[in-house]
Amino acid sequence: MSKVALVTGASSGMGEITAVLLSQKGYKVYGAARRTDKMKSLEAKGVSVISLDLTKDESIVDCVNTILQKEGKIDILINNAGYGSYGAVEDVSIEEAKRQFEVNIFGLARLTQLILPSMRKQHFGRIVNISSIGGKIYTPYGAWYHATKHALEGWSDCLRIETKPFGIDVVIVEPGGIKTEWGSIAADNLKKTSGSGAYAAGANKTADNMMQMYTSGKNLSEPELLAKEIVKAATVAKPKTRYAKGYFAGPVLWMRKYFSDRMFDSIITKMA
Protein backbone atom coordinates (compact mmCIF):
# COMPACT_ATOMS: atom_id res chain seq x y z
CA MET A 1 0.00 0.00 0.00
CA SER A 2 1.38 3.39 -1.00
CA LYS A 3 2.40 5.87 1.65
CA VAL A 4 0.21 8.97 1.81
CA ALA A 5 1.75 12.44 1.77
CA LEU A 6 0.19 15.86 2.35
CA VAL A 7 2.05 18.88 0.98
CA THR A 8 0.81 22.35 1.93
CA GLY A 9 1.47 25.44 -0.17
CA ALA A 10 1.40 23.24 -3.26
CA SER A 11 -0.01 25.75 -5.71
CA SER A 12 3.42 26.99 -6.81
CA GLY A 13 7.18 26.88 -6.30
CA MET A 14 8.82 24.37 -4.01
CA GLY A 15 5.52 22.92 -2.80
CA GLU A 16 4.22 22.22 -6.29
CA ILE A 17 7.44 20.56 -7.41
CA THR A 18 7.74 18.56 -4.17
CA ALA A 19 4.23 17.17 -4.65
CA VAL A 20 5.06 16.08 -8.20
CA LEU A 21 8.37 14.47 -7.22
CA LEU A 22 6.75 12.50 -4.40
CA SER A 23 4.01 11.33 -6.74
CA GLN A 24 6.63 10.17 -9.24
CA LYS A 25 8.25 8.14 -6.46
CA GLY A 26 5.00 6.24 -5.94
CA TYR A 27 3.46 8.13 -3.03
CA LYS A 28 -0.22 8.98 -2.89
CA VAL A 29 0.09 12.76 -2.71
CA TYR A 30 -2.39 15.44 -1.69
CA GLY A 31 -1.41 18.95 -2.68
CA ALA A 32 -3.12 21.55 -0.50
CA ALA A 33 -3.53 25.30 -0.96
CA ARG A 34 -6.10 28.08 -0.98
CA ARG A 35 -5.67 28.67 -4.71
CA THR A 36 -6.93 25.30 -6.00
CA ASP A 37 -7.81 26.93 -9.34
CA LYS A 38 -4.07 27.22 -9.99
CA MET A 39 -3.44 23.50 -9.44
CA LYS A 40 -4.89 21.90 -12.57
CA SER A 41 -1.39 20.93 -13.70
CA LEU A 42 -0.89 19.01 -10.47
CA GLU A 43 -4.01 16.95 -11.06
CA ALA A 44 -2.76 16.13 -14.55
CA LYS A 45 0.40 14.73 -12.93
CA GLY A 46 -1.43 12.42 -10.55
CA VAL A 47 -1.55 14.66 -7.47
CA SER A 48 -4.86 14.97 -5.64
CA VAL A 49 -5.78 18.60 -5.03
CA ILE A 50 -7.42 19.66 -1.78
CA SER A 51 -8.45 23.05 -0.44
CA LEU A 52 -6.70 24.37 2.67
CA ASP A 53 -6.76 27.79 4.33
CA LEU A 54 -4.45 27.77 7.34
CA THR A 55 -6.19 30.80 8.84
CA LYS A 56 -9.51 28.93 9.15
CA ASP A 57 -9.86 26.04 11.59
CA GLU A 58 -12.80 24.50 9.75
CA SER A 59 -10.72 24.34 6.56
CA ILE A 60 -7.86 22.61 8.38
CA VAL A 61 -10.22 20.08 9.98
CA ASP A 62 -12.00 19.38 6.68
CA CYS A 63 -8.69 18.85 4.89
CA VAL A 64 -7.40 16.29 7.38
CA ASN A 65 -10.74 14.48 7.75
CA THR A 66 -11.19 14.20 3.99
CA ILE A 67 -7.78 12.56 3.54
CA LEU A 68 -8.17 10.24 6.53
CA GLN A 69 -11.63 9.14 5.36
CA LYS A 70 -10.30 8.32 1.89
CA GLU A 71 -6.88 6.89 2.78
CA GLY A 72 -7.10 5.93 6.45
CA LYS A 73 -3.73 7.51 7.22
CA ILE A 74 -1.26 10.29 6.50
CA ASP A 75 2.34 9.06 6.55
CA ILE A 76 4.16 12.24 5.53
CA LEU A 77 3.26 15.84 6.28
CA ILE A 78 5.21 18.59 4.56
CA ASN A 79 4.40 21.95 6.12
CA ASN A 80 5.47 24.21 3.27
CA ALA A 81 2.81 26.94 3.22
CA GLY A 82 3.89 30.36 4.43
CA TYR A 83 4.61 33.94 3.40
CA GLY A 84 6.79 36.89 4.34
CA SER A 85 5.28 40.10 5.68
CA TYR A 86 7.92 42.83 5.75
CA GLY A 87 7.80 46.28 7.30
CA ALA A 88 9.31 48.23 10.18
CA VAL A 89 8.13 46.92 13.55
CA GLU A 90 6.63 50.31 14.34
CA ASP A 91 4.61 50.30 11.12
CA VAL A 92 3.27 46.74 10.88
CA SER A 93 -0.16 46.44 12.44
CA ILE A 94 -0.59 43.86 15.17
CA GLU A 95 -3.44 42.45 13.08
CA GLU A 96 -1.00 41.73 10.23
CA ALA A 97 1.58 40.38 12.69
CA LYS A 98 -1.04 37.96 14.03
CA ARG A 99 -1.93 36.84 10.50
CA GLN A 100 1.76 36.14 9.84
CA PHE A 101 1.84 33.89 12.88
CA GLU A 102 -1.54 32.37 12.00
CA VAL A 103 -0.25 31.13 8.65
CA ASN A 104 3.39 30.38 9.46
CA ILE A 105 2.94 28.88 12.94
CA PHE A 106 -0.55 28.40 14.38
CA GLY A 107 -2.22 26.99 11.27
CA LEU A 108 0.76 24.71 10.72
CA ALA A 109 0.60 23.60 14.37
CA ARG A 110 -3.14 22.90 14.22
CA LEU A 111 -2.72 20.82 11.08
CA THR A 112 0.07 18.85 12.73
CA GLN A 113 -1.98 18.27 15.88
CA LEU A 114 -4.80 16.75 13.86
CA ILE A 115 -2.50 14.41 11.93
CA LEU A 116 -0.36 13.17 14.84
CA PRO A 117 -2.93 10.67 16.23
CA SER A 118 -2.97 8.68 12.98
CA MET A 119 0.84 8.68 12.88
CA ARG A 120 1.05 7.50 16.49
CA LYS A 121 -1.49 4.77 15.80
CA GLN A 122 0.65 3.27 13.04
CA HIS A 123 3.89 4.04 14.90
CA PHE A 124 5.28 5.82 11.85
CA GLY A 125 5.32 9.33 10.50
CA ARG A 126 7.53 11.95 8.94
CA ILE A 127 6.87 15.67 9.47
CA VAL A 128 8.97 18.05 7.38
CA ASN A 129 8.71 21.69 8.40
CA ILE A 130 9.91 24.23 5.86
CA SER A 131 11.61 26.95 7.86
CA SER A 132 14.24 29.22 6.32
CA ILE A 133 17.74 30.42 6.94
CA GLY A 134 15.62 33.29 8.25
CA GLY A 135 14.91 31.05 11.22
CA LYS A 136 18.55 31.36 12.23
CA ILE A 137 19.36 34.91 11.12
CA TYR A 138 17.59 38.27 10.88
CA THR A 139 17.30 41.08 8.35
CA PRO A 140 16.07 44.69 8.51
CA TYR A 141 12.28 45.10 8.30
CA GLY A 142 11.64 41.35 8.55
CA ALA A 143 10.99 41.15 12.29
CA TRP A 144 7.60 39.42 12.18
CA TYR A 145 8.60 36.99 9.44
CA HIS A 146 11.82 36.07 11.24
CA ALA A 147 9.90 35.75 14.50
CA THR A 148 7.67 33.08 12.93
CA LYS A 149 10.61 31.15 11.52
CA HIS A 150 12.63 31.34 14.75
CA ALA A 151 9.52 30.06 16.52
CA LEU A 152 9.14 27.23 14.01
CA GLU A 153 12.71 26.11 14.62
CA GLY A 154 12.20 25.79 18.38
CA TRP A 155 8.72 24.33 18.02
CA SER A 156 10.03 21.67 15.63
CA ASP A 157 12.88 20.72 17.97
CA CYS A 158 10.45 20.18 20.84
CA LEU A 159 8.07 18.21 18.61
CA ARG A 160 10.92 15.98 17.44
CA ILE A 161 11.76 14.94 20.99
CA GLU A 162 8.12 14.45 22.02
CA THR A 163 7.17 12.25 19.06
CA LYS A 164 10.31 10.14 18.73
CA PRO A 165 8.96 7.39 21.05
CA PHE A 166 6.06 6.94 18.63
CA GLY A 167 8.22 6.31 15.58
CA ILE A 168 7.72 9.82 14.19
CA ASP A 169 10.58 11.88 12.72
CA VAL A 170 10.48 15.68 12.58
CA VAL A 171 12.82 17.34 10.10
CA ILE A 172 13.51 21.01 9.39
CA VAL A 173 14.44 22.31 5.93
CA GLU A 174 16.03 25.76 5.78
CA PRO A 175 15.96 27.26 2.27
CA GLY A 176 18.28 30.05 1.25
CA GLY A 177 17.47 32.37 -1.68
CA ILE A 178 15.07 30.62 -4.09
CA LYS A 179 13.49 31.78 -7.34
CA THR A 180 9.90 32.11 -6.14
CA GLU A 181 7.32 34.88 -5.83
CA TRP A 182 8.08 35.08 -2.08
CA GLY A 183 10.60 37.92 -2.42
CA SER A 184 8.43 40.06 -4.69
CA ILE A 185 5.49 39.72 -2.32
CA ALA A 186 7.67 40.61 0.67
CA ALA A 187 9.11 43.63 -1.17
CA ASP A 188 5.62 44.86 -2.10
CA ASN A 189 4.49 44.48 1.51
CA LEU A 190 7.53 46.43 2.68
CA LYS A 191 6.88 49.37 0.35
CA LYS A 192 3.19 49.49 1.25
CA THR A 193 3.92 49.34 4.97
CA SER A 194 7.06 51.45 5.40
CA GLY A 195 7.66 53.10 2.02
CA SER A 196 6.77 56.47 3.51
CA GLY A 197 7.32 57.88 6.95
CA ALA A 198 10.22 57.64 9.37
CA TYR A 199 11.67 54.41 7.94
CA ALA A 200 11.16 55.23 4.25
CA ALA A 201 14.80 55.62 3.21
CA GLY A 202 15.99 52.27 4.51
CA ALA A 203 12.75 50.44 3.73
CA ASN A 204 12.64 51.54 0.09
CA LYS A 205 16.30 50.67 -0.41
CA THR A 206 15.75 47.19 1.02
CA ALA A 207 12.54 46.68 -0.96
CA ASP A 208 14.19 47.75 -4.22
CA ASN A 209 17.10 45.38 -3.62
CA MET A 210 14.73 42.51 -2.83
CA MET A 211 12.63 43.19 -5.91
CA GLN A 212 15.69 43.34 -8.16
CA MET A 213 17.06 40.10 -6.75
CA TYR A 214 13.82 38.15 -7.03
CA THR A 215 12.68 39.49 -10.39
CA SER A 216 16.07 39.00 -12.05
CA GLY A 217 16.61 35.63 -10.42
CA LYS A 218 20.36 36.27 -10.54
CA ASN A 219 22.26 33.92 -8.21
CA LEU A 220 19.04 32.55 -6.70
CA SER A 221 18.59 28.78 -6.63
CA GLU A 222 15.93 26.99 -8.63
CA PRO A 223 12.90 25.67 -6.68
CA GLU A 224 13.73 22.16 -7.93
CA LEU A 225 16.90 22.18 -5.84
CA LEU A 226 14.93 22.67 -2.66
CA ALA A 227 12.14 20.34 -3.72
CA LYS A 228 14.64 17.52 -4.12
CA GLU A 229 16.05 18.30 -0.68
CA ILE A 230 12.55 18.26 0.82
CA VAL A 231 11.80 14.91 -0.81
CA LYS A 232 15.07 13.54 0.58
CA ALA A 233 14.18 14.79 4.05
CA ALA A 234 10.76 13.17 3.72
CA THR A 235 11.85 9.79 2.42
CA VAL A 236 15.34 8.76 3.58
CA ALA A 237 15.41 6.05 6.24
CA LYS A 238 17.42 8.06 8.75
CA PRO A 239 17.00 11.79 8.12
CA LYS A 240 19.14 14.53 9.59
CA THR A 241 17.36 16.93 11.91
CA ARG A 242 18.08 19.83 9.54
CA TYR A 243 18.79 20.41 5.86
CA ALA A 244 19.98 23.82 4.62
CA LYS A 245 20.05 24.41 0.87
CA GLY A 246 19.88 27.26 -1.62
CA TYR A 247 21.63 30.50 -2.47
CA PHE A 248 23.87 31.82 0.32
CA ALA A 249 22.51 29.34 2.88
CA GLY A 250 25.89 27.93 3.88
CA PRO A 251 27.86 31.18 4.13
CA VAL A 252 25.21 33.15 5.98
CA LEU A 253 24.62 30.41 8.55
CA TRP A 254 28.37 30.17 9.06
CA MET A 255 28.59 33.93 9.63
CA ARG A 256 25.73 33.87 12.11
CA LYS A 257 27.39 31.05 14.04
CA TYR A 258 30.86 32.56 14.30
CA PHE A 259 30.42 36.34 14.05
CA SER A 260 29.40 38.49 16.98
CA ASP A 261 25.96 40.08 16.94
CA ARG A 262 27.42 43.51 16.16
CA MET A 263 29.53 42.15 13.32
CA PHE A 264 26.53 40.36 11.85
CA ASP A 265 24.38 43.49 12.29
CA SER A 266 26.86 45.48 10.23
CA ILE A 267 27.17 42.92 7.44
CA ILE A 268 23.46 42.18 7.08
CA THR A 269 22.60 45.89 7.09
CA LYS A 270 25.04 46.55 4.25
CA MET A 271 23.63 43.63 2.28
CA ALA A 272 19.98 44.65 2.73
Buried (B, 14 or more C-beta within 10 A) or exposed (E): EEBBBBBBBBBBBBBBBBBBBBBEBEBBBBBBBBEBEBBEEBEEEEBBBBBBBBEEEEBBEBBBEBBBEEBEBBBBBBBBBBBBBBBBEEBBEEEBBEBBBBBBBBBBBBBBEBBBEBBBEBEBBBBBBBBBBBBBBBBBBBBBBBBBBBBBBEBBBEBBEEBEEBEBBBBBBBBBBBBBEBBBBBBBBBBEBBBEEEBBEBBBEBBEBBBEBBEEBEEBBBBBBBBBBBBBBBBEEEBEEBBBBBBBBEEBBEBBEEBEEEEBEEBBEEEB
